[in-house]
Amino acid sequence: EGTMERNAGMGSSRKVPARMTLNVHKAGMESVDTAKVNSIIGEMSQGSLFALAEERKERETARRIQALSNLRRDFAAWSEHRRRENYRKVNRIVQDMSQRSVTPAPGFRRIWIHCDADAFYAQVEKKKNPELVGRPVAVGGISMISTACYEARKFGVRSAMPGFIGRKLCPDLIFVKPNFDSYRHASKQFGEVFKKFDPFYIPLSLDESSLDVTDFIHSTAGDKPSHVMAMEVAKRIQREIFEHTGGLTCSLGVASTRQCAKLCSEVNKPNGIFSIVKSDDADMQRDLTVDWIRKMKIRKVSGVGKVTEEVLGAVGVKTVQDAWHMRYELHAVLSSSLFEQLLFVALGYPSCQSSQSYHESRGERKSISTERTFPSIDSLPKLLNKANECCVRLSAELEERGILGKTITVKLKTATFEIMNRSRTFQTPVEAGKLATIVESIIRDIRPLPSIRLLGVRLSNLCSNQDSQKQGRIDLLLKQAPVSAVRSEGVKETNQGVKPS
């Protein structure tokens, strides 16, 4: 099931790992000749280290599917008593997820708008150079593509695709080197608009943000129903972004929960708006949200990639509705984290959290990171240059958001597509200016250093600058205490070894 037959040319037939095939769920890929694109991907990748790595992962996926099949056979043989107990457990989980507050239909009284800039990097480059308008553009290079504009996507070119394959699919493809200073500037312009509607808006990346516009709507709606105002506010945000940025477009999703709004933003791309907020009645809005999301293909769900899609498909889960109908069996055979994720989706992502409470609780933001892909590097100085570029980019974002962290992780992907992670944890938050020095030290400690094609830097155990300043005052008091009362600062190192990517 995990492979696709294709003609490799010269009359021969070979199998291409499903993981290497085109992701047709990406916006702008709807009219692509999938068979042709997959054939070219297979032909261009044949015998490469990447293809070998993907074939290895495919075998691992097959083993996961077989293990899941064994668990399903065990479930079929469960006693009636064990089934009833499982039934009660699942119902308790459903009840706990649904009852996020004491109000009726909890979690469906707020209005969220998710903004996703259209092919953001490529858009910014076209704005800087109008000669690129209307032409197929990819930000990146022959090694790897970061973003492909919609004109390029019509040929099957997409992000995270090697540039040489993109050029084969689209001979007229134009490569532009990324300029993150320009992207950060444009992202800041987006934020200036967002703050008018939600001072606590949530930036998820340079090109995506979530806004809780509930309070704004309540303060400006007058006699208009909130669900009508929601669409008007979305149109206003889209218009003001276009004007404030000098022509950049975005797609918006409107829903009563943050996660649903993100899914809605993908429906009418590019430069569109899609809303499932149709009623001011919380119970009715809950039903509308759940009905809409359960029709969705499981691959559309955030966090469900090709591997998870393949594993779930093997047990009959193709849509969110399937996951809901099979919830008792899935509870018995899936990991608790994956099961609860699917259940949360099937219930419409019920949550009463506002954008302000998200920030106050640090929301779901556990880390902040950046990474770069490049042709394989064997030289330590060259690799350290790449590391410094990542650190400069990450430091700028940390300073802009006022964030610090205690754990630094360096991610390395080898030329054979294996992943190494090295971490160091400090007792006090690391200043942005010291990030590059620590990362360099981590890399220098790796012996022997293999050929590397990807480097990433992640900061976790996050805290705000204000929290750090408070801690600094506490540390100052401790320094004034007797020496025996002071606990020396330590560093905890973690070596997660090498694993297949």
PEZIMO-V429358 format. One record per backbone hydrogen bond with DSSP energy under -1.0 kcal/mol. NH is the residue of the N-H (numbers start at 1). CO is the residue of the C=O. If there is no record, write none. Layout:
nh:NH co:CO
nh:NH co:CO
//
This chain:
nh:4 co:16
nh:6 co:14
nh:8 co:12
nh:12 co:9
nh:14 co:6
nh:16 co:4
nh:18 co:2
nh:20 co:17
nh:21 co:18
nh:24 co:22
nh:26 co:23
nh:29 co:26
nh:32 co:29
nh:34 co:32
nh:37 co:33
nh:38 co:34
nh:39 co:35
nh:40 co:36
nh:41 co:37
nh:42 co:38
nh:43 co:39
nh:44 co:40
nh:45 co:41
nh:46 co:42
nh:48 co:45
nh:52 co:48
nh:53 co:49
nh:54 co:50
nh:55 co:51
nh:56 co:52
nh:57 co:53
nh:58 co:54
nh:59 co:55
nh:60 co:56
nh:61 co:57
nh:62 co:58
nh:63 co:59
nh:64 co:60
nh:65 co:61
nh:66 co:62
nh:67 co:63
nh:68 co:64
nh:69 co:65
nh:70 co:66
nh:71 co:67
nh:72 co:68
nh:73 co:69
nh:74 co:70
nh:75 co:71
nh:76 co:72
nh:78 co:75
nh:83 co:79
nh:84 co:80
nh:85 co:81
nh:86 co:82
nh:87 co:83
nh:88 co:84
nh:89 co:85
nh:90 co:86
nh:91 co:87
nh:92 co:88
nh:93 co:89
nh:94 co:90
nh:95 co:91
nh:96 co:92
nh:97 co:93
nh:98 co:94
nh:99 co:95
nh:100 co:98
nh:108 co:105
nh:112 co:255
nh:113 co:211
nh:114 co:253
nh:115 co:209
nh:116 co:251
nh:117 co:207
nh:118 co:249
nh:123 co:119
nh:124 co:120
nh:125 co:121
nh:126 co:122
nh:127 co:123
nh:128 co:124
nh:129 co:125
nh:132 co:129
nh:133 co:130
nh:135 co:132
nh:138 co:174
nh:139 co:147
nh:140 co:176
nh:141 co:144
nh:145 co:161
nh:146 co:139
nh:147 co:139
nh:149 co:137
nh:153 co:149
nh:154 co:150
nh:155 co:152
nh:156 co:153
nh:157 co:152
nh:160 co:145
nh:164 co:142
nh:166 co:162
nh:167 co:163
nh:168 co:164
nh:169 co:165
nh:170 co:166
nh:173 co:170
nh:174 co:136
nh:176 co:138
nh:183 co:179
nh:184 co:180
nh:185 co:181
nh:186 co:182
nh:187 co:183
nh:188 co:184
nh:189 co:185
nh:190 co:186
nh:191 co:187
nh:192 co:188
nh:193 co:189
nh:194 co:190
nh:195 co:191
nh:196 co:193
nh:197 co:194
nh:198 co:194
nh:201 co:198
nh:202 co:210
nh:204 co:208
nh:205 co:208
nh:209 co:115
nh:210 co:202
nh:211 co:113
nh:213 co:111
nh:217 co:213
nh:218 co:214
nh:219 co:215
nh:221 co:217
nh:224 co:221
nh:229 co:225
nh:230 co:226
nh:232 co:228
nh:233 co:229
nh:234 co:230
nh:235 co:231
nh:236 co:232
nh:237 co:233
nh:238 co:234
nh:239 co:235
nh:240 co:236
nh:241 co:237
nh:242 co:238
nh:243 co:239
nh:244 co:240
nh:245 co:241
nh:247 co:242
nh:251 co:116
nh:252 co:272
nh:253 co:114
nh:254 co:274
nh:255 co:112
nh:261 co:257
nh:262 co:258
nh:263 co:259
nh:264 co:260
nh:265 co:261
nh:266 co:263
nh:267 co:264
nh:274 co:252
nh:276 co:254
nh:278 co:276
nh:285 co:281
nh:286 co:282
nh:287 co:283
nh:288 co:284
nh:289 co:285
nh:290 co:286
nh:291 co:287
nh:292 co:288
nh:293 co:289
nh:294 co:290
nh:296 co:293
nh:298 co:318
nh:300 co:297
nh:301 co:298
nh:304 co:301
nh:309 co:305
nh:310 co:306
nh:311 co:307
nh:312 co:308
nh:313 co:309
nh:314 co:310
nh:315 co:312
nh:316 co:313
nh:317 co:312
nh:320 co:296
nh:321 co:294
nh:323 co:319
nh:324 co:320
nh:325 co:321
nh:326 co:322
nh:327 co:324
nh:330 co:326
nh:331 co:327
nh:333 co:329
nh:334 co:330
nh:339 co:335
nh:340 co:336
nh:341 co:337
nh:342 co:338
nh:343 co:339
nh:344 co:340
nh:345 co:341
nh:346 co:342
nh:347 co:343
nh:348 co:345
nh:349 co:344
nh:358 co:354
nh:359 co:355
nh:360 co:356
nh:361 co:357
nh:362 co:359
nh:363 co:358
nh:365 co:362
nh:368 co:459
nh:370 co:457
nh:372 co:455
nh:374 co:453
nh:377 co:452
nh:383 co:379
nh:384 co:380
nh:385 co:381
nh:386 co:382
nh:387 co:383
nh:388 co:384
nh:389 co:385
nh:390 co:386
nh:391 co:387
nh:392 co:388
nh:393 co:389
nh:394 co:390
nh:395 co:391
nh:396 co:392
nh:397 co:393
nh:398 co:394
nh:399 co:395
nh:400 co:396
nh:401 co:397
nh:402 co:398
nh:403 co:398
nh:404 co:463
nh:406 co:460
nh:407 co:460
nh:408 co:424
nh:409 co:458
nh:410 co:422
nh:411 co:456
nh:412 co:420
nh:413 co:454
nh:414 co:418
nh:415 co:451
nh:417 co:414
nh:419 co:499
nh:420 co:412
nh:422 co:410
nh:423 co:494
nh:424 co:408
nh:425 co:492
nh:426 co:406
nh:430 co:405
nh:434 co:431
nh:435 co:432
nh:438 co:434
nh:439 co:435
nh:440 co:436
nh:441 co:437
nh:442 co:438
nh:443 co:439
nh:444 co:440
nh:445 co:441
nh:446 co:443
nh:452 co:377
nh:453 co:413
nh:454 co:413
nh:455 co:372
nh:456 co:411
nh:457 co:370
nh:458 co:409
nh:459 co:368
nh:460 co:407
nh:463 co:404
nh:465 co:402
nh:468 co:464
nh:469 co:465
nh:470 co:466
nh:471 co:467
nh:472 co:468
nh:473 co:469
nh:474 co:470
nh:475 co:471
nh:476 co:472
nh:477 co:473
nh:478 co:474
nh:479 co:475
nh:481 co:478
nh:485 co:482
nh:486 co:483
nh:492 co:425
nh:494 co:423
nh:496 co:421
nh:499 co:419
nh:501 co:417
//
